[in-house]
Amino acid sequence: MHFSKRWLGILLLCAYSFSYSQKRPFLQQVKVDGGLISGTDTAQLKVFKGVPFAAPPIGNLRWKAPQAVIPWKGVKACTAYSASPMQGKPAPFNCWTEEYLIPSAPIGEDCLYLNVWTGAKSAQEKRPVFVWIYGGGLMSGGSACPIYDGAAMAAQGVVFVSINYRVGVFGYLAHPALTAESAQHASGNYGLMDQIAALQWVQKNIAAFGGDPNQVTIAGQSAGAMSVCALVASPLTKGLFRGAIAESGGNFTNTNATLAVAEEKGVKMQAALGASTLEEMRKVPADVLLKQNMFASGIVVDGYTLPQPMVNIFEAGLQQPVNVMTGWNEDDAVFFGPYKTADQFTVDIERQFEHDADQLLRFYPAANDDDAKASQKALSRDRTFGIQNFTWGNIQSSQLANPIYMYRFMRKPPADSPASDFGSFHTAEVPYALGNLRFVQRPFTEVDHRLSASMLAYWVSFVKTGDPNTGELPHWPAYQPTTESTLLLNEHIVPVAMPQAEALRFLYEKTRVK
């Protein structure tokens, strides 16, 4: 057969191109929504930081649902964290040293970016995916926090994704004008919608990183766990994930604002700003708006992302049917004093609980000032976190076929001095579970590193299979109302009946908003 020189050249070019594509390293460039991106190599992993998953929510996009990514030309270098969401400058306080906080800069409204760690060698590997949602009271936080690094989990065969979302009045402001301009007649939950947009991005793009969109687990701590609870409750998240991990947080006491109440706060903020219109509010400089954070509504029962209070959704069995891991820390109090005396504490309980005060004081005694101090810490822990996760366990285990696994983190991270000893404090478990003790400046021992390795193995197993049990670690039984089994995570890992279960049941019934 005779070939012209022109056709011979084309065939040689095609052969060269095919050969080059076969030799080109996987993930040298990745096609995602918006265009091509590149990342960095670290050990056996590829890391992509600052990947846009939505348009910058600035200008006329402030207080709107996240919009589609703006395409770019060429290859976007995703080698550094993006700006953290708009918030006050982070400063260490109490037990939360700098390792638990975002870097002080950059911070800004242009924050809708995510980060990916993967050890996959081909797009066909279909590794399970873990999506991390940070805490911070829905007022602060960001994915650039050191203890949220994804390398340790990615090294165990999981594609690790961490996401940003708007906080404070930038992420959680409702207003009648915002509701009116919305096609869904809702406003307020912009931060929650950011999380949903990030999960939708994962569904469309994670296969390019060797991840499996059908094996996504969402996880978060504190406000991140509250967000996980809301995502499980929302009808908008169907099919976006199959598992959920909620560390120290939930939404089962019906304290989320209604849309009408949240809108009133927005109107008050408008008055405080002296703005006549929504257009004027959107032109207010971000640093000026930041000073109005007292008008942030938090997660709102807006009729769209959340059609009902979350506890109602769960009690009706309308939540997403996913496997769950949840728990809290032994010293999860967010109260650090000053502490009331025994007499003061008793009077306060009698005022709050009236004829139920004697019963509550049986669970949280105040025989002396030392008792009262311990009870105030325990009551803060249980009212803020314990009853949330405990209630989740009871509702899910009695209602769904999907198992729920409960834990109690008991380990007290080593302290440098008595002044830095906050026990097993709020957030203390995160670097253990994510395998990130190396980022925390504390005198950890072999006990801590062994516990961290065990927790990482449990978390990774849950992400991979929906069951935390590995066959090598102490068995973690699923929670059942009849056994109330929970796993104590400490120097020794043991399953036990839920500590303080009677107190938690009593407290939930007496404090839930009907």
ChimeraX attribute file (.defattr): number of C-alpha atoms within 10 A of each C-alpha:
attribute: neighborCount
match mode: 1-to-1
recipient: residues
	/A:1	2
	/A:2	6
	/A:3	8
	/A:4	7
	/A:5	9
	/A:6	8
	/A:7	11
	/A:8	11
	/A:9	12
	/A:10	11
	/A:11	12
	/A:12	11
	/A:13	12
	/A:14	11
	/A:15	12
	/A:16	12
	/A:17	12
	/A:18	12
	/A:19	11
	/A:20	11
	/A:21	11
	/A:22	10
	/A:23	9
	/A:24	11
	/A:25	11
	/A:26	17
	/A:27	23
	/A:28	13
	/A:29	17
	/A:30	18
	/A:31	14
	/A:32	21
	/A:33	19
	/A:34	18
	/A:35	16
	/A:36	18
	/A:37	22
	/A:38	19
	/A:39	23
	/A:40	16
	/A:41	15
	/A:42	11
	/A:43	8
	/A:44	13
	/A:45	18
	/A:46	22
	/A:47	25
	/A:48	25
	/A:49	25
	/A:50	24
	/A:51	25
	/A:52	27
	/A:53	29
	/A:54	23
	/A:55	18
	/A:56	19
	/A:57	22
	/A:58	17
	/A:59	14
	/A:60	12
	/A:61	13
	/A:62	18
	/A:63	25
	/A:64	21
	/A:65	20
	/A:66	23
	/A:67	14
	/A:68	15
	/A:69	17
	/A:70	13
	/A:71	13
	/A:72	12
	/A:73	8
	/A:74	9
	/A:75	13
	/A:76	18
	/A:77	16
	/A:78	21
	/A:79	17
	/A:80	15
	/A:81	19
	/A:82	25
	/A:83	23
	/A:84	28
	/A:85	27
	/A:86	27
	/A:87	25
	/A:88	16
	/A:89	12
	/A:90	16
	/A:91	12
	/A:92	11
	/A:93	9
	/A:94	11
	/A:95	17
	/A:96	16
	/A:97	13
	/A:98	19
	/A:99	16
	/A:100	22
	/A:101	22
	/A:102	24
	/A:103	20
	/A:104	14
	/A:105	11
	/A:106	14
	/A:107	19
	/A:108	16
	/A:109	22
	/A:110	19
	/A:111	27
	/A:112	28
	/A:113	25
	/A:114	27
	/A:115	28
	/A:116	26
	/A:117	28
	/A:118	28
	/A:119	26
	/A:120	24
	/A:121	15
	/A:122	15
	/A:123	16
	/A:124	13
	/A:125	15
	/A:126	21
	/A:127	27
	/A:128	24
	/A:129	31
	/A:130	29
	/A:131	26
	/A:132	26
	/A:133	27
	/A:134	25
	/A:135	23
	/A:136	15
	/A:137	15
	/A:138	25
	/A:139	22
	/A:140	22
	/A:141	28
	/A:142	29
	/A:143	30
	/A:144	25
	/A:145	18
	/A:146	19
	/A:147	24
	/A:148	25
	/A:149	23
	/A:150	25
	/A:151	24
	/A:152	18
	/A:153	23
	/A:154	27
	/A:155	17
	/A:156	14
	/A:157	19
	/A:158	28
	/A:159	30
	/A:160	28
	/A:161	28
	/A:162	25
	/A:163	26
	/A:164	28
	/A:165	31
	/A:166	31
	/A:167	28
	/A:168	27
	/A:169	28
	/A:170	28
	/A:171	30
	/A:172	26
	/A:173	28
	/A:174	31
	/A:175	24
	/A:176	19
	/A:177	16
	/A:178	18
	/A:179	17
	/A:180	12
	/A:181	12
	/A:182	13
	/A:183	7
	/A:184	12
	/A:185	14
	/A:186	24
	/A:187	29
	/A:188	33
	/A:189	28
	/A:190	28
	/A:191	28
	/A:192	27
	/A:193	20
	/A:194	25
	/A:195	23
	/A:196	20
	/A:197	21
	/A:198	25
	/A:199	24
	/A:200	18
	/A:201	21
	/A:202	24
	/A:203	19
	/A:204	13
	/A:205	19
	/A:206	24
	/A:207	21
	/A:208	20
	/A:209	28
	/A:210	24
	/A:211	29
	/A:212	22
	/A:213	24
	/A:214	16
	/A:215	20
	/A:216	28
	/A:217	25
	/A:218	27
	/A:219	26
	/A:220	25
	/A:221	28
	/A:222	25
	/A:223	26
	/A:224	26
	/A:225	28
	/A:226	27
	/A:227	27
	/A:228	27
	/A:229	27
	/A:230	25
	/A:231	26
	/A:232	27
	/A:233	27
	/A:234	22
	/A:235	17
	/A:236	15
	/A:237	19
	/A:238	14
	/A:239	16
	/A:240	22
	/A:241	26
	/A:242	20
	/A:243	26
	/A:244	28
	/A:245	27
	/A:246	27
	/A:247	31
	/A:248	29
	/A:249	27
	/A:250	30
	/A:251	26
	/A:252	26
	/A:253	21
	/A:254	17
	/A:255	16
	/A:256	19
	/A:257	17
	/A:258	19
	/A:259	22
	/A:260	15
	/A:261	15
	/A:262	26
	/A:263	25
	/A:264	16
	/A:265	18
	/A:266	25
	/A:267	17
	/A:268	14
	/A:269	22
	/A:270	19
	/A:271	11
	/A:272	11
	/A:273	15
	/A:274	11
	/A:275	15
	/A:276	10
	/A:277	10
	/A:278	15
	/A:279	11
	/A:280	12
	/A:281	18
	/A:282	17
	/A:283	14
	/A:284	14
	/A:285	10
	/A:286	15
	/A:287	13
	/A:288	9
	/A:289	19
	/A:290	16
	/A:291	13
	/A:292	18
	/A:293	18
	/A:294	12
	/A:295	22
	/A:296	22
	/A:297	26
	/A:298	25
	/A:299	28
	/A:300	31
	/A:301	26
	/A:302	24
	/A:303	15
	/A:304	16
	/A:305	25
	/A:306	21
	/A:307	15
	/A:308	18
	/A:309	22
	/A:310	26
	/A:311	24
	/A:312	16
	/A:313	20
	/A:314	20
	/A:315	15
	/A:316	11
	/A:317	15
	/A:318	14
	/A:319	23
	/A:320	22
	/A:321	19
	/A:322	19
	/A:323	23
	/A:324	27
	/A:325	26
	/A:326	26
	/A:327	28
	/A:328	30
	/A:329	27
	/A:330	22
	/A:331	21
	/A:332	27
	/A:333	23
	/A:334	14
	/A:335	13
	/A:336	12
	/A:337	9
	/A:338	7
	/A:339	17
	/A:340	14
	/A:341	16
	/A:342	20
	/A:343	13
	/A:344	14
	/A:345	20
	/A:346	20
	/A:347	13
	/A:348	14
	/A:349	16
	/A:350	16
	/A:351	11
	/A:352	12
	/A:353	15
	/A:354	11
	/A:355	10
	/A:356	13
	/A:357	16
	/A:358	15
	/A:359	14
	/A:360	18
	/A:361	18
	/A:362	10
	/A:363	17
	/A:364	21
	/A:365	21
	/A:366	21
	/A:367	12
	/A:368	11
	/A:369	17
	/A:370	14
	/A:371	14
	/A:372	23
	/A:373	22
	/A:374	14
	/A:375	20
	/A:376	23
	/A:377	20
	/A:378	20
	/A:379	22
	/A:380	17
	/A:381	23
	/A:382	25
	/A:383	17
	/A:384	20
	/A:385	25
	/A:386	29
	/A:387	28
	/A:388	25
	/A:389	28
	/A:390	25
	/A:391	19
	/A:392	25
	/A:393	25
	/A:394	17
	/A:395	20
	/A:396	24
	/A:397	20
	/A:398	14
	/A:399	13
	/A:400	14
	/A:401	11
	/A:402	14
	/A:403	22
	/A:404	26
	/A:405	23
	/A:406	28
	/A:407	24
	/A:408	23
	/A:409	24
	/A:410	23
	/A:411	23
	/A:412	19
	/A:413	21
	/A:414	17
	/A:415	16
	/A:416	11
	/A:417	7
	/A:418	7
	/A:419	9
	/A:420	15
	/A:421	15
	/A:422	20
	/A:423	19
	/A:424	21
	/A:425	23
	/A:426	24
	/A:427	20
	/A:428	22
	/A:429	26
	/A:430	20
	/A:431	22
	/A:432	24
	/A:433	22
	/A:434	23
	/A:435	25
	/A:436	22
	/A:437	18
	/A:438	13
	/A:439	16
	/A:440	16
	/A:441	13
	/A:442	13
	/A:443	10
	/A:444	14
	/A:445	10
	/A:446	9
	/A:447	13
	/A:448	19
	/A:449	16
	/A:450	15
	/A:451	20
	/A:452	23
	/A:453	18
	/A:454	21
	/A:455	23
	/A:456	23
	/A:457	22
	/A:458	21
	/A:459	23
	/A:460	26
	/A:461	17
	/A:462	23
	/A:463	28
	/A:464	20
	/A:465	14
	/A:466	22
	/A:467	22
	/A:468	24
	/A:469	19
	/A:470	17
	/A:471	8
	/A:472	8
	/A:473	14
	/A:474	15
	/A:475	14
	/A:476	23
	/A:477	20
	/A:478	22
	/A:479	25
	/A:480	19
	/A:481	13
	/A:482	10
	/A:483	12
	/A:484	20
	/A:485	20
	/A:486	24
	/A:487	24
	/A:488	24
	/A:489	21
	/A:490	18
	/A:491	14
	/A:492	12
	/A:493	18
	/A:494	15
	/A:495	18
	/A:496	16
	/A:497	14
	/A:498	20
	/A:499	13
	/A:500	11
	/A:501	14
	/A:502	10
	/A:503	17
	/A:504	21
	/A:505	15
	/A:506	15
	/A:507	19
	/A:508	19
	/A:509	12
	/A:510	13
	/A:511	14
	/A:512	14
	/A:513	11
	/A:514	8
